[in-house]
């Protein structure tokens, strides 16, 4: 598996998560069989171009501000299957089972959340700016406090 990221800290995180090869976006080379596009925009479009015939493209994020612009006729011509988040839907019973499985895995320490920023709810704008600026490695966590300003205890998540 090859992971691509612009920021050196994100490349280190991809390596630590198990990527066999970690590159910068400028080092993209193909053909590849599968693309998981978590960026969208021009980066996602460039990744689509690397897919060989019969490849698979899964779009799951748009921190760039837009989805990758993919020509459906070009995808069809090359036999590339394009799947977006909106197509991954589950029946309520299946969703509950999968959510329960995810929570059990988190409680057992096998599903780990990478937290890149923790700020009080009152500073949510700071978290949004960090997300929009693509400066985080991991998720932004908003901390909620009670009426006295004391942090409300939340279940401890493995990190």
DSSP file (Angstrom, degrees, kcal/mol; ACC not computed):
  #  RESIDUE AA STRUCTURE BP1 BP2  ACC     N-H-->O    O-->H-N    N-H-->O    O-->H-N    TCO  KAPPA ALPHA  PHI   PSI    X-CA   Y-CA   Z-CA
    1    1 A X              0   0    0      0, 0.0    20,-1.9     0, 0.0    19,-1.4   0.000 360.0 360.0 360.0 133.4    0.0    0.0    0.0
    2    2 A X  E     -a   21   0A   0     18,-0.2     2,-0.4    17,-0.2    20,-0.2  -0.933 360.0-163.8-110.1 131.9    1.3    3.4   -0.9
    3    3 A X  E     -a   22   0A   0     18,-2.7    20,-2.6    -2,-0.5     2,-0.4  -0.907   2.7-159.5-112.9 143.6    0.1    6.5    1.0
    4    4 A X  E     +a   23   0A   0     -2,-0.4     2,-0.3    18,-0.2    20,-0.2  -0.976  18.8 157.0-124.6 138.6    0.5   10.1   -0.3
    5    5 A X        -     0   0    0     18,-2.1    20,-0.2    -2,-0.4     6,-0.0  -0.984  36.6-142.6-155.3 151.0    0.4   13.3    1.7
    6    6 A X  S    S+     0   0    0     -2,-0.3     2,-0.3    18,-0.2    -1,-0.1   0.908  83.3  70.0 -80.0 -45.4    1.8   16.8    1.4
    7    7 A X  S  > S-     0   0    0      1,-0.1     4,-2.0    17,-0.0     3,-0.4  -0.560  76.0-137.8 -82.2 133.3    2.7   17.4    5.0
    8    8 A X  H  > S+     0   0    0     -2,-0.3     4,-2.4     1,-0.2     5,-0.2   0.859 105.5  55.1 -56.7 -36.6    5.8   15.6    6.4
    9    9 A X  H  > S+     0   0    0      1,-0.2     4,-2.0     2,-0.2    -1,-0.2   0.881 108.4  48.4 -65.2 -36.4    3.9   15.0    9.7
   10   10 A X  H  > S+     0   0    0     -3,-0.4     4,-2.1     2,-0.2    -1,-0.2   0.850 109.3  52.7 -71.7 -33.4    1.0   13.3    7.8
   11   11 A X  H  X S+     0   0    0     -4,-2.0     4,-2.1     2,-0.2    -2,-0.2   0.911 109.3  49.5 -66.7 -40.6    3.6   11.2    5.9
   12   12 A X  H  X S+     0   0    0     -4,-2.4     4,-2.5     1,-0.2    -2,-0.2   0.906 110.3  50.8 -63.1 -40.5    5.0   10.0    9.2
   13   13 A X  H  X S+     0   0    0     -4,-2.0     4,-1.6     2,-0.2    -1,-0.2   0.892 109.2  50.8 -64.6 -39.4    1.5    9.2   10.5
   14   14 A X  H  <>S+     0   0    0     -4,-2.1     5,-2.2     2,-0.2     4,-0.4   0.901 111.2  48.4 -64.7 -40.2    0.8    7.2    7.3
   15   15 A X  H ><5S+     0   0    0     -4,-2.1     3,-1.4     1,-0.2    -2,-0.2   0.926 110.8  49.9 -64.5 -44.7    4.0    5.3    7.8
   16   16 A X  H 3<5S+     0   0    0     -4,-2.5    -1,-0.2     1,-0.3    -2,-0.2   0.796 105.6  58.5 -64.2 -27.9    3.2    4.6   11.5
   17   17 A X  T 3<5S-     0   0    0     -4,-1.6    -1,-0.3    -5,-0.2    -2,-0.2   0.544 129.9 -91.6 -81.1  -6.5   -0.2    3.4   10.4
   18   18 A X  T < 5 +     0   0    0     -3,-1.4    -3,-0.2    -4,-0.4    -2,-0.1   0.527  66.3 158.1 115.4   5.6    1.4    0.7    8.2
   19   19 A X      < -     0   0    0     -5,-2.2    -1,-0.3     1,-0.1   -17,-0.2  -0.399  34.7-147.3 -62.0 137.3    1.8    2.1    4.7
   20   20 A X  S    S+     0   0    0    -19,-1.4     2,-0.4     1,-0.2   -18,-0.2   0.883  85.2  18.7 -70.9 -39.2    4.5    0.2    2.8
   21   21 A X  E     -a    2   0A   0    -20,-1.9   -18,-2.7    -7,-0.0     2,-0.4  -0.995  68.3-164.1-134.1 137.5    5.5    3.3    0.9
   22   22 A X  E     +a    3   0A   0     -2,-0.4     2,-0.3   -20,-0.2   -18,-0.2  -0.992  18.5 167.7-126.3 127.7    4.8    6.9    1.7
   23   23 A X  E     -a    4   0A   0    -20,-2.6   -18,-2.1    -2,-0.4     2,-0.2  -0.839  35.4-107.1-131.9 166.1    5.3    9.7   -0.9
   24   24 A X    >   -     0   0    0     -2,-0.3     3,-2.0   -20,-0.2   -18,-0.2  -0.552  41.9-105.2 -84.9 161.6    4.5   13.3   -1.5
   25   25 A X  G >  S+     0   0    0      1,-0.3     3,-1.8   -20,-0.2   -19,-0.1   0.848 119.7  62.7 -57.0 -35.0    1.8   14.2   -4.0
   26   26 A X  G 3  S+     0   0    0      1,-0.3    -1,-0.3   -20,-0.1   -20,-0.0   0.643  96.9  60.3 -67.0 -12.7    4.4   15.3   -6.5
   27   27 A X  G <  S+     0   0    0     -3,-2.0    -1,-0.3     2,-0.1    -2,-0.2   0.317  72.3 139.6 -98.0   7.1    5.7   11.7   -6.6
   28   28 A X    <   +     0   0    0     -3,-1.8     2,-0.3    -4,-0.1    -3,-0.0  -0.220  23.4 168.4 -50.4 136.5    2.4   10.1   -7.8
   29   29 A X        -     0   0    0     18,-0.0     2,-0.2    21,-0.0    21,-0.1  -0.984  16.3 -86.8-150.2 148.6    3.0    7.4  -10.3
   30   30 A X        +     0   0    0     -2,-0.3     2,-0.1    19,-0.1    21,-0.1  -0.637  69.1  44.6-130.6-172.4    0.8    4.8  -11.8
   31   31 A X        +     0   0    0     19,-0.7     2,-0.3    -2,-0.2    20,-0.2   0.496  58.1 169.8 -82.3 155.9   -0.8    2.7  -12.8
   32   32 A X  E     -b   51   0B   0     18,-2.0    20,-2.5    15,-0.1     3,-0.1  -0.860  32.6-142.0-123.6 162.2   -2.5    1.7   -9.5
   33   33 A X  E    S+     0   0B   0     -2,-0.3    23,-2.3     1,-0.3     2,-0.4   0.818  81.9  22.5 -92.4 -35.4   -5.5   -0.6   -8.9
   34   34 A X  E     -b   56   0B   0     21,-0.2     2,-0.4    23,-0.0    -1,-0.3  -0.994  58.1-166.3-139.4 139.1   -7.3    1.3   -6.1
   35   35 A X  E     -b   57   0B   0     21,-2.4    23,-3.1    -2,-0.4     2,-0.7  -0.996   6.1-164.4-125.2 128.5   -7.4    4.9   -4.9
   36   36 A X  E     -b   58   0B   0     -2,-0.4     2,-0.8    21,-0.2    23,-0.2  -0.943  19.0-159.3-105.2 106.3   -8.9    6.0   -1.5
   37   37 A X  E     +b   59   0B   0     21,-2.8    23,-2.8    -2,-0.7    24,-1.1  -0.780  27.5 161.1 -96.1 106.4   -9.3    9.7   -2.0
   38   38 A X  S    S+     0   0    0     -2,-0.8    25,-0.6    22,-0.2    -1,-0.1   0.253  74.4  48.9-102.2  10.4   -9.5   11.6    1.3
   39   39 A X  S    S-     0   0    0     23,-0.2    25,-1.8    24,-0.1    27,-0.3   0.757  77.9-170.7-116.5 -45.2   -8.6   15.0   -0.2
   40   40 A X    >>  +     0   0    0      1,-0.2     4,-2.3    22,-0.1     3,-0.6  -0.384  46.7  68.9  79.0-163.4  -10.8   15.6   -3.3
   41   41 A X  H 3> S-     0   0    0     25,-1.3     4,-2.2     1,-0.2    28,-0.3  -0.097 116.5 -18.0  53.6-144.8  -10.2   18.5   -5.7
   42   42 A X  H 3> S+     0   0    0      1,-0.2     4,-2.5     2,-0.2    -1,-0.2   0.852 138.7  55.1 -63.2 -36.9   -7.1   18.5   -7.8
   43   43 A X  H <> S+     0   0    0     -3,-0.6     4,-2.1     2,-0.2    -2,-0.2   0.936 110.4  45.3 -63.8 -46.3   -5.3   15.9   -5.7
   44   44 A X  H  X S+     0   0    0     -4,-2.3     4,-2.3     1,-0.2    -2,-0.2   0.894 112.2  52.3 -63.6 -40.0   -8.2   13.5   -6.1
   45   45 A X  H  X S+     0   0    0     -4,-2.2     4,-1.6     1,-0.2    -2,-0.2   0.899 109.5  48.8 -62.6 -40.7   -8.3   14.2   -9.8
   46   46 A X  H  X S+     0   0    0     -4,-2.5     4,-0.6     1,-0.2    -1,-0.2   0.884 110.2  51.7 -65.8 -38.3   -4.6   13.5  -10.2
   47   47 A X  H >< S+     0   0    0     -4,-2.1     3,-1.0     1,-0.2     4,-0.4   0.890 105.6  55.5 -65.8 -38.8   -5.0   10.2   -8.2
   48   48 A X  H >< S+     0   0    0     -4,-2.3     3,-1.7     1,-0.3    -1,-0.2   0.901 100.6  59.2 -58.6 -40.6   -7.9    9.2  -10.5
   49   49 A X  H 3< S+     0   0    0     -4,-1.6    -1,-0.3     1,-0.3    -2,-0.2   0.731  97.9  61.2 -62.6 -21.2   -5.6    9.6  -13.5
   50   50 A X  T << S+     0   0    0     -3,-1.0   -18,-2.0    -4,-0.6   -19,-0.7   0.617  79.3 110.3 -80.8 -13.1   -3.2    7.0  -12.1
   51   51 A X  E <   -b   32   0B   0     -3,-1.7   -18,-0.2    -4,-0.4     3,-0.1  -0.417  60.8-142.0 -69.4 133.8   -5.8    4.3  -12.1
   52   52 A X  E >   -     0   0B   0    -20,-2.5     3,-1.8     1,-0.2    -1,-0.1  -0.286  46.2 -58.5 -80.5 175.4   -5.3    1.5  -14.6
   53   53 A X  E 3  S+     0   0B   0      1,-0.3    26,-0.2    -2,-0.1    -1,-0.2  -0.299 127.8  16.9 -55.7 135.2   -8.1   -0.2  -16.5
   54   54 A X  E 3  S+     0   0B   0     24,-2.5    -1,-0.3     1,-0.2    26,-0.2   0.592  94.7 150.8  77.8  10.4  -10.7   -1.8  -14.2
   55   55 A X  E <   -     0   0B   0     -3,-1.8    26,-2.4    23,-0.3     2,-0.4  -0.058  41.1-126.4 -69.9 174.8   -9.5    0.3  -11.2
   56   56 A X  E     -bc  34  81B   0    -23,-2.3   -21,-2.4    24,-0.2     2,-0.5  -0.987  16.3-167.1-128.3 135.6  -11.5    1.4   -8.3
   57   57 A X  E     -bc  35  82B   0     24,-3.0    26,-3.1    -2,-0.4     2,-0.5  -0.982   4.4-174.8-125.5 118.1  -11.8    5.0   -6.9
   58   58 A X  E     -bc  36  83B   0    -23,-3.1   -21,-2.8    -2,-0.5     2,-0.5  -0.958   7.6-160.9-117.3 116.7  -13.4    5.6   -3.5
   59   59 A X  E     +bc  37  84B   0     24,-2.7    26,-0.8    -2,-0.5   -21,-0.2  -0.837  25.4 153.0 -97.7 125.4  -13.9    9.2   -2.4
   60   60 A X        +     0   0    0    -23,-2.8     2,-0.3    -2,-0.5   -22,-0.2   0.348  57.0  34.6-134.4   6.0  -14.4    9.7    1.3
   61   61 A X        -     0   0    0    -24,-1.1    -1,-0.2     5,-0.0   -22,-0.1  -0.993  42.0-169.1-159.6 154.8  -13.2   13.3    2.1
   62   62 A X    >   +     0   0    0     -2,-0.3     3,-2.1   -24,-0.1   -23,-0.2  -0.224  31.0 143.5-140.7  49.3  -13.1   16.8    0.7
   63   63 A X  T 3  S+     0   0    0    -25,-0.6   -23,-0.1     1,-0.3   -24,-0.1   0.709  72.4  69.6 -64.7 -14.6  -10.8   19.0    2.8
   64   64 A X  T 3  S-     0   0    0    -25,-1.8    -1,-0.3     2,-0.3   -24,-0.1   0.678 119.6-108.8 -72.7 -15.8   -9.7   20.6   -0.4
   65   65 A X  S <  S+     0   0    0     -3,-2.1     2,-0.3   -26,-0.3    -2,-0.1   0.251  89.6  49.1 107.2 -11.9  -13.2   22.2   -0.6
   66   66 A X  S    S-     0   0    0    -27,-0.3   -25,-1.3    -5,-0.1    -2,-0.3  -0.989  82.9-101.9-152.4 159.3  -14.5   20.1   -3.5
   67   67 A X        -     0   0    0     -2,-0.3     2,-0.3   -27,-0.3    -5,-0.1  -0.369  54.0 -86.3 -73.6 161.5  -14.8   16.6   -4.7
   68   68 A X        -     0   0    0    -28,-0.1     2,-0.9   -31,-0.1    -1,-0.1  -0.543  43.1-124.8 -66.4 131.1  -12.4   15.3   -7.4
   69   69 A X        +     0   0    0     -2,-0.3     2,-0.5   -28,-0.3    -1,-0.1  -0.715  38.1 177.6 -83.9 108.3  -13.9   16.2  -10.8
   70   70 A X        -     0   0    0     -2,-0.9     2,-0.7   -22,-0.0     3,-0.1  -0.951  29.8-130.1-117.7 127.8  -14.1   12.9  -12.6
   71   71 A X     >  -     0   0    0     -2,-0.5     4,-2.4     1,-0.2     3,-0.4  -0.657  12.9-152.2 -76.1 113.7  -15.5   12.5  -16.1
   72   72 A X  H  > S+     0   0    0     -2,-0.7     4,-2.5     1,-0.2     5,-0.2   0.851  95.7  54.8 -57.1 -34.9  -18.0    9.7  -15.9
   73   73 A X  H  > S+     0   0    0      2,-0.2     4,-2.5     1,-0.2    -1,-0.2   0.895 108.8  47.8 -66.0 -38.6  -17.4    8.9  -19.6
   74   74 A X  H  > S+     0   0    0     -3,-0.4     4,-1.9     2,-0.2     6,-0.2   0.900 111.2  50.6 -67.6 -40.7  -13.7    8.6  -19.0
   75   75 A X  H  X>S+     0   0    0     -4,-2.4     5,-2.8     1,-0.2     4,-0.6   0.930 112.7  46.7 -61.4 -44.8  -14.3    6.3  -16.0
   76   76 A X  H ><5S+     0   0    0     -4,-2.5     3,-0.9     3,-0.2    -2,-0.2   0.910 109.0  54.4 -64.0 -42.4  -16.6    4.1  -18.1
   77   77 A X  H 3<5S+     0   0    0     -4,-2.5    -1,-0.2     1,-0.3    -2,-0.2   0.872 115.3  39.6 -59.3 -37.8  -14.1    4.0  -21.0
   78   78 A X  H 3<5S-     0   0    0     -4,-1.9   -24,-2.5    -5,-0.1   -23,-0.3   0.455 111.7-119.0 -91.8  -1.6  -11.4    2.7  -18.7
   79   79 A X  T <<5 +     0   0    0     -3,-0.9     2,-0.5    -4,-0.6    -3,-0.2   0.807  57.5 158.7  69.5  28.2  -13.7    0.4  -16.7
   80   80 A X      < -     0   0    0     -5,-2.8     2,-0.5    -6,-0.2    -1,-0.2  -0.742  35.3-142.2 -89.6 128.2  -13.0    2.4  -13.5
   81   81 A X  E     -c   56   0B   0    -26,-2.4   -24,-3.0    -2,-0.5     2,-0.5  -0.801  14.8-160.5 -90.0 125.3  -15.6    2.0  -10.7
   82   82 A X  E     +c   57   0B   0     -2,-0.5     2,-0.4   -26,-0.2   -24,-0.2  -0.932  11.3 179.8-110.6 125.2  -16.2    5.3   -8.9
   83   83 A X  E     -c   58   0B   0    -26,-3.1   -24,-2.7    -2,-0.5     2,-0.2  -0.986   4.5-169.2-127.7 134.0  -17.8    5.1   -5.4
   84   84 A X  E >   -c   59   0B   0     -2,-0.4     3,-1.8   -26,-0.2     4,-0.4  -0.730  39.5-101.3-115.6 169.0  -18.5    8.0   -3.1
   85   85 A X  G >  S+     0   0    0    -26,-0.8     3,-1.6     1,-0.3   -25,-0.1   0.837 117.4  65.3 -57.0 -34.9  -19.6    8.2    0.5
   86   86 A X  G 3  S+     0   0    0      1,-0.3    -1,-0.3     3,-0.0    -3,-0.0   0.703  98.2  55.4 -65.0 -17.3  -23.2    8.9   -0.5
   87   87 A X  G <  S+     0   0    0     -3,-1.8     2,-1.1     1,-0.1    -1,-0.3   0.567  87.3  83.8 -91.0  -9.8  -23.4    5.4   -2.0
   88   88 A X    <   +     0   0    0     -3,-1.6     2,-0.3    -4,-0.4    -1,-0.1  -0.759  60.6 147.0 -98.1  92.2  -22.3    3.6    1.2
   89   89 A X        -     0   0    0     -2,-1.1     2,-0.3    -3,-0.0    -3,-0.0  -0.938  28.2-158.8-128.5 149.8  -25.6    3.3    3.1
   90   90 A X        -     0   0    0     -2,-0.3     2,-0.1     2,-0.0    -2,-0.0  -0.911  26.6-104.6-127.8 152.0  -26.9    0.6    5.4
   91   91 A X     >  -     0   0    0     -2,-0.3     4,-2.9     1,-0.1     5,-0.2  -0.395  46.0-104.4 -64.8 153.2  -30.2   -0.6    6.6
   92   92 A X  H  > S+     0   0    0      1,-0.2     4,-2.6     2,-0.2     5,-0.2   0.873 120.9  49.9 -52.1 -43.2  -30.9    0.5   10.2
   93   93 A X  H  > S+     0   0    0      2,-0.2     4,-2.1     1,-0.2    -1,-0.2   0.917 112.9  46.5 -63.9 -42.1  -30.2   -3.0   11.7
   94   94 A X  H  > S+     0   0    0      2,-0.2     4,-2.6    -3,-0.2     5,-0.2   0.904 111.8  51.8 -65.6 -41.2  -27.0   -3.3    9.8
   95   95 A X  H  X S+     0   0    0     -4,-2.9     4,-2.9     1,-0.2     5,-0.2   0.932 109.5  49.4 -60.8 -45.9  -25.9    0.2   10.8
   96   96 A X  H  X S+     0   0    0     -4,-2.6     4,-2.5    -5,-0.2    -1,-0.2   0.904 112.1  48.5 -60.8 -41.9  -26.6   -0.6   14.5
   97   97 A X  H  X S+     0   0    0     -4,-2.1     4,-2.3     2,-0.2    -1,-0.2   0.927 113.8  45.5 -65.3 -44.2  -24.6   -3.8   14.3
   98   98 A X  H  X S+     0   0    0     -4,-2.6     4,-2.4     2,-0.2    -2,-0.2   0.897 113.3  49.9 -66.7 -39.9  -21.6   -2.1   12.6
   99   99 A X  H  X S+     0   0    0     -4,-2.9     4,-2.4    -5,-0.2    -2,-0.2   0.918 111.4  49.4 -63.6 -42.7  -21.8    0.8   15.1
  100  100 A X  H  X S+     0   0    0     -4,-2.5     4,-2.5    -5,-0.2    -2,-0.2   0.905 110.4  50.5 -62.0 -41.6  -21.8   -1.6   18.0
  101  101 A X  H  X S+     0   0    0     -4,-2.3     4,-2.4     2,-0.2    -2,-0.2   0.921 110.5  49.5 -62.3 -43.7  -18.9   -3.5   16.5
  102  102 A X  H  X S+     0   0    0     -4,-2.4     4,-2.3     1,-0.2    -2,-0.2   0.915 111.5  48.6 -62.3 -42.9  -16.9   -0.3   16.1
  103  103 A X  H  X S+     0   0    0     -4,-2.4     4,-2.6     2,-0.2    -1,-0.2   0.895 110.9  50.5 -65.5 -39.5  -17.7    0.8   19.7
  104  104 A X  H  X S+     0   0    0     -4,-2.5     4,-1.8     2,-0.2    -1,-0.2   0.914 111.0  49.0 -63.6 -41.6  -16.6   -2.7   21.0
  105  105 A X  H  <>S+     0   0    0     -4,-2.4     5,-2.4     2,-0.2     6,-1.2   0.894 111.9  49.0 -64.9 -39.5  -13.3   -2.5   19.1
  106  106 A X  H ><5S+     0   0    0     -4,-2.3     3,-1.3     4,-0.2    52,-0.5   0.926 110.3  50.5 -64.9 -44.2  -12.7    1.0   20.5
  107  107 A X  H 3<5S+     0   0    0     -4,-2.6    -1,-0.2     1,-0.3    -2,-0.2   0.836 109.8  51.2 -63.1 -31.9  -13.4   -0.1   24.0
  108  108 A X  T 3<5S-     0   0    0     -4,-1.8    -1,-0.3    -5,-0.2    -2,-0.2   0.501 116.8-115.0 -83.5  -3.7  -11.0   -3.0   23.5
  109  109 A X  T < 5S+     0   0    0     -3,-1.3    -3,-0.2    -4,-0.4    -2,-0.1   0.606  89.3 109.0  83.1  11.1   -8.3   -0.6   22.3
  110  110 A X  S   <S+     0   0    0     -5,-2.4     2,-0.6    -6,-0.2    -4,-0.2   0.593  71.3  57.0 -96.1 -12.3   -8.2   -2.1   18.8
  111  111 A X  S    S-     0   0    0     -6,-1.2     2,-0.4    -9,-0.1    47,-0.2  -0.965  77.6-169.5-118.7 112.0   -9.8    0.9   17.1
  112  112 A X        -     0   0    0     -2,-0.6     2,-0.5    47,-0.1    47,-0.2  -0.869  14.7-145.3-113.8 131.6   -7.8    4.0   17.8
  113  113 A X        -     0   0    0     45,-1.5     2,-0.8    -2,-0.4    -2,-0.0  -0.813  12.0-142.5 -93.3 128.5   -8.7    7.6   17.2
  114  114 A X        -     0   0    0     -2,-0.5    25,-3.2     2,-0.0     2,-0.6  -0.829  17.5-160.1 -89.6 113.7   -5.9   10.0   16.2
  115  115 A X  E     +d  139   0C   0     -2,-0.8    25,-0.2    23,-0.3     3,-0.1  -0.863  17.7 174.4-100.8 118.0   -6.7   13.3   17.9
  116  116 A X  E     +     0   0C   0     23,-2.5     2,-0.3    -2,-0.6    24,-0.2   0.657  68.2  14.7 -95.3 -18.5   -4.8   16.2   16.4
  117  117 A X  E     -d  140   0C   0     22,-1.4    24,-3.3    19,-0.1     2,-0.4  -0.952  54.5-167.3-159.3 134.5   -6.4   19.0   18.3
  118  118 A X  E     +d  141   0C   0     -2,-0.3     2,-0.3    22,-0.2    24,-0.2  -0.993  23.3 158.4-123.7 122.6   -8.5   19.4   21.5
  119  119 A X  E     -d  142   0C   0     22,-2.2    24,-3.0    -2,-0.4    -2,-0.0  -0.980  44.6 -95.9-140.1 152.6  -10.2   22.7   22.2
  120  120 A X  E >   -d  143   0C   0     -2,-0.3     3,-2.6    22,-0.2    24,-0.2  -0.319  42.1-108.8 -62.1 152.1  -13.2   23.9   24.3
  121  121 A X  G >  S+     0   0    0     22,-2.7     3,-1.8     1,-0.3     4,-0.2   0.828 118.4  66.2 -51.0 -35.8  -16.5   24.2   22.4
  122  122 A X  G 3  S+     0   0    0      1,-0.3     3,-0.3    21,-0.2    -1,-0.3   0.715 100.6  51.1 -62.1 -19.3  -16.2   27.9   22.7
  123  123 A X  G X>  +     0   0    0     -3,-2.6     4,-1.3     1,-0.2     3,-1.0  -0.026  69.4 125.3-107.5  29.5  -13.1   27.7   20.4
  124  124 A X  H <>  +     0   0    0     -3,-1.8     4,-2.6     1,-0.3     5,-0.2   0.831  67.2  63.7 -57.8 -32.9  -14.8   25.6   17.7
  125  125 A X  H 3> S+     0   0    0     -3,-0.3     4,-2.4     1,-0.2    -1,-0.3   0.873  99.5  53.8 -60.6 -35.7  -13.9   28.2   15.1
  126  126 A X  H <> S+     0   0    0     -3,-1.0     4,-2.1     2,-0.2    -1,-0.2   0.906 108.8  48.4 -63.7 -41.8  -10.2   27.4   15.8
  127  127 A X  H  X S+     0   0    0     -4,-1.3     4,-2.3     2,-0.2    -2,-0.2   0.916 111.3  50.1 -65.2 -42.6  -10.9   23.7   15.2
  128  128 A X  H  X S+     0   0    0     -4,-2.6     4,-3.0     1,-0.2     5,-0.2   0.910 109.8  50.8 -62.0 -41.8  -12.7   24.5   11.9
  129  129 A X  H  X S+     0   0    0     -4,-2.4     4,-2.4     1,-0.2    -1,-0.2   0.903 110.0  49.7 -63.5 -40.6   -9.8   26.7   10.8
  130  130 A X  H  <>S+     0   0    0     -4,-2.1     5,-2.3     2,-0.2     6,-0.6   0.901 113.3  46.5 -64.9 -40.4   -7.3   24.0   11.5
  131  131 A X  H ><5S+     0   0    0     -4,-2.3     3,-1.4     3,-0.2    -2,-0.2   0.939 113.7  47.4 -65.6 -47.4   -9.5   21.5    9.6
  132  132 A X  H 3<5S+     0   0    0     -4,-3.0    -2,-0.2     1,-0.3    -1,-0.2   0.861 111.6  51.1 -62.9 -35.5  -10.0   23.8    6.6
  133  133 A X  T 3<5S-     0   0    0     -4,-2.4    -1,-0.3    -5,-0.2    -2,-0.2   0.457 107.1-129.6 -80.7   0.0   -6.3   24.6    6.6
  134  134 A X  T < 5 +     0   0    0     -3,-1.4    -3,-0.2    -4,-0.2    -2,-0.1   0.863  66.4 134.2  54.1  39.8   -5.5   20.9    6.5
  135  135 A X      < +     0   0    0     -5,-2.3     2,-0.3    -6,-0.2    -4,-0.2   0.526  41.3  92.3 -94.3  -7.9   -3.1   21.4    9.4
  136  136 A X        -     0   0    0     -6,-0.6     2,-0.7    -5,-0.1     4,-0.1  -0.654  57.2-156.7 -95.2 143.3   -4.2   18.5   11.6
  137  137 A X  S    S-     0   0    0     -2,-0.3     2,-0.3     2,-0.1    -2,-0.0  -0.940  81.3  -3.7-105.3 102.8   -2.9   15.0   11.7
  138  138 A X  S    S-     0   0    0     -2,-0.7   -23,-0.3   -23,-0.1     2,-0.2  -0.725 105.8 -35.3 110.5-165.1   -6.1   13.3   13.1
  139  139 A X  E     -d  115   0C   0    -25,-3.2   -23,-2.5    -2,-0.3   -22,-1.4  -0.547  47.9-119.2 -98.1 158.0   -9.4   14.6   14.2
  140  140 A X  E     -d  117   0C   0    -24,-0.2     2,-0.5    -2,-0.2   -22,-0.2  -0.845  27.1-156.8 -94.1 132.6  -10.4   17.8   16.0
  141  141 A X  E     -d  118   0C   0    -24,-3.3   -22,-2.2    -2,-0.5     2,-0.5  -0.952   3.2-151.7-115.3 122.2  -12.1   17.1   19.4
  142  142 A X  E     -d  119   0C   0     -2,-0.5     2,-0.4   -24,-0.2   -22,-0.2  -0.826  14.1-145.2 -93.5 126.1  -14.4   19.8   20.9
  143  143 A X  E     -d  120   0C   0    -24,-3.0   -22,-2.7    -2,-0.5     2,-0.4  -0.776   9.2-150.7 -95.7 131.4  -14.5   19.6   24.7
  144  144 A X        -     0   0    0     -2,-0.4     8,-2.5     8,-0.2     2,-0.3  -0.819  10.8-166.5-104.0 139.0  -17.8   20.4   26.4
  145  145 A X  B     -E  151   0D   0     -2,-0.4     6,-0.2     6,-0.3     5,-0.0  -0.849  19.8-115.1-121.2 160.3  -18.0   21.9   29.9
  146  146 A X    >   -     0   0    0      4,-2.8     3,-2.0    -2,-0.3    -1,-0.1  -0.133  49.3 -79.8 -82.1-174.5  -20.9   22.3   32.3
  147  147 A X  T 3  S+     0   0    0      1,-0.3    -1,-0.1     2,-0.1    -2,-0.0   0.662 131.2  53.9 -63.8 -16.2  -22.4   25.6   33.5
  148  148 A X  T 3  S-     0   0    0      2,-0.2    -1,-0.3     3,-0.0     3,-0.1   0.417 119.5-106.9 -96.6  -0.3  -19.5   26.1   35.9
  149  149 A X  S <  S+     0   0    0     -3,-2.0     2,-0.3     1,-0.3    -2,-0.1   0.508  73.9 139.7  88.5   3.6  -16.8   25.7   33.3
  150  150 A X        -     0   0    0      1,-0.1    -4,-2.8    -5,-0.0    -1,-0.3  -0.632  60.7-106.0 -82.5 139.3  -15.8   22.2   34.5
  151  151 A X  B     -E  145   0D   0     -2,-0.3     2,-0.5    -6,-0.2    -6,-0.3  -0.376  31.1-124.5 -62.3 137.1  -15.0   19.7   31.8
  152  152 A X        -     0   0    0     -8,-2.5    -8,-0.2    -2,-0.1     2,-0.1  -0.750  30.1-114.4 -84.5 126.2  -17.7   17.1   31.4
  153  153 A X        -     0   0    0     -2,-0.5     2,-0.3     1,-0.0    -1,-0.1  -0.383  36.2-170.3 -63.2 131.4  -16.2   13.6   31.8
  154  154 A X        -     0   0    0     -2,-0.1     3,-0.1     1,-0.1    -1,-0.0  -0.850  37.1 -82.0-117.0 157.0  -16.4   11.6   28.6
  155  155 A X        -     0   0    0     -2,-0.3     2,-0.4     1,-0.1    -1,-0.1  -0.327  54.1-107.9 -55.9 138.7  -15.7    8.0   28.1
  156  156 A X        -     0   0    0     -3,-0.0     2,-0.4   -49,-0.0    -1,-0.1  -0.570  35.6-158.8 -72.3 124.6  -11.9    7.5   27.8
  157  157 A X        -     0   0    0     -2,-0.4   -50,-0.1    -3,-0.1     2,-0.1  -0.863  20.9-113.8-103.7 138.8  -11.0    6.6   24.2
  158  158 A X              0   0    0    -52,-0.5   -45,-1.5    -2,-0.4   -49,-0.1  -0.424 360.0 360.0 -65.9 146.5   -7.8    4.9   23.3
  159  159 A X              0   0    0    -47,-0.2   -44,-0.1    -2,-0.1    -1,-0.1   0.333 360.0 360.0-127.8 360.0   -5.4    7.0   21.3
